[in-house]
Amino acid sequence: MATSWNSLSSADGSYMTLITVLALTVLWLLWSVSSYFRCRNRLPVPPGNFGFPFIGQTVEHVLAMSTADGIRMWVQKQIEKHGPLFKFRFAGYPMVMLGDEEGNKFIFQNDGMSIHTFWPSKIATLFGPHSLLLQSGERHKLLRRHFSKMFDRAAVSRYIHGVNRNTIRHFTNHWQGKEQLAALDMTNLHTFSTICSLVLSLEEGPLMDKTLEALQTWLRGIFSLPINLPGFDYYAALKSRGLIFEVFDRLMEQRRQEIAEDRVPEASQTDFLNWMLTVPDEEGNMFQDSFIRDNLLLLLVAAFETTSATLAMTIFYIAKNPHVYEQILQEQKLISDEKCSSGKDENAMTMEDISAMKYTWKVIQEVLRLQPPVVGSYRKTATDLEYKGYLIPRGWLLNWNTQYTHYNPESFKDPLTFDPSRWETRPPPFTYLPFGGGIHSCPGNEFAKMSMLTFIHHLVRNFSWSLVDANYDGPFIRDPCSRPPDKVLISVKQITAS
Ligand code: HEM
């Protein structure tokens, strides 16, 4: 019995081996034939030049990035050579720039699906792993909904009184009695104290100054060589991240105490820190300290230089265009006059006032078109993508960029001219992207609009100014946002509000 069983089993074994070999051979043949046809049908990758291995165009791109005109001209030169879709290599990464509005639409409509957010590891380390900016998929969706509630119109209308109070105090403390000042230093102070108050209820003083200094060191790390050794900007930036976190930890400890004893001051009850410490996420979990720290840092960074540089450049363009100053002044006077005539406090600010600042907003929109604080950012393909007859392989980076669309004469006539009147009509979709697009577009845009308009209202109601270097017309330095070398140095005159 045992013998016959063994002989049967060995015949079966040989049979099985034969079938396996045959199956593997057929599979191999099928795979070879299909990969032959795949290669034959394979679409070309976009035109362009990868340059030297690893380095590619990194050096010329970084040099071009140091001025606002430089990066615009670099992008336009590549587009003249290759068309609005071209490949290049930056810091070792194969990258495709999709320069026109169709490219922007392609990126933003696939954002979060076949395309994900991407930041070089050096920058990701500076932000920290929990930063909203670095999240994708469901995690991003969940957090983003949570964040959006802090910045929607209803929330912004709760912050307006605090921002207005802070702005009036800023002009009293830092502008009154001055004859000359660097506008960018002032807008830095104003924006930082506004965002510290919104996020942490931290008022002007030594702790805020220390945090601002650390944040400016952190920001230099973003555009530095990723060398983590003493003496290098990147090393200093990582150290300053630690210093900023020490401030956060101190404030978190103090706030937890106040929450436990039910004595949180009224003004702090709506700040971001309170929200993070008391409101669970949609899954009912409280946020971990490491998550809170990374996202407090993100908010300080995202709101600070973007808003401050836009305001400084608005002051620059208004000084260059006296008729624009006059028109803004008329609009702002009207708002104050209507309040006076209805017996309201002239210095108060409401969301209705913000909506009435239509011309002033056009001026800021034009500044954001010409000098967008964020030139563009990156995404990464999660799968092979086909676009306009080209293959963009999985793992390549995509770069959306304002430097072609914001200056495209088909969307903006005489694109290099500062002309707020062009905002009488809305530009076509995906041609104007100062706040980005897709699922990572700026959630703070309503807040930025409100705080910038509040600032300009009090500025023109109380001061007139002129540029010390009145003939300066560029090039603007980019570090990382556009500014003239003298940080918009102005002579200031206080005017009596009439
Ligand atoms: C003029 C002012 C501002 C400009 C031009 C601006 C621009 C941008 C842009 C272009 C992005 C998208 C980046 C990308 O696609 O990768 C972005 C993201 C972001 N912004 Fe702003 N921003 C401004 C002010 C603010 C303010 C005031 C806040 C908060 C109070 C804020 C918070 C954020 C956050 C949290 C993100 C990340 C969103 C995400 O990844 O889902 N921004 N901003």
Residues whose N, C-alpha, C, O or C-beta is under 5 A from the ligand:
A	BS01	HEM	L132 L133 L299 A302 A303 T306 T307 T310 P373 V374 S377 L433 P434 F435 G436 G437 I439 H440 S441 C442 P443 G444 F447 A448
